């Protein structure tokens, strides 16, 4: 849900792409242990990618911000739910 909210806040780019700071995402999700939280968020992104919900790229290399692209079905459903 955090990814959809970020995409909506970014004015719903047609390509479904958004930039995500893993550390910021972990903090927003209320994950306490910094190192463990980062690994937890990265693991969750990997699982979403395996399910075909997102594509994840690391343009700055591991440890930098992730470039997330929401799948077309996710964008379609979010537009229906949130009226875009």
Order of alpha helices (4+ residues) and beta strands (2+ residues): alpha-beta-alpha-alpha-beta-beta-alpha
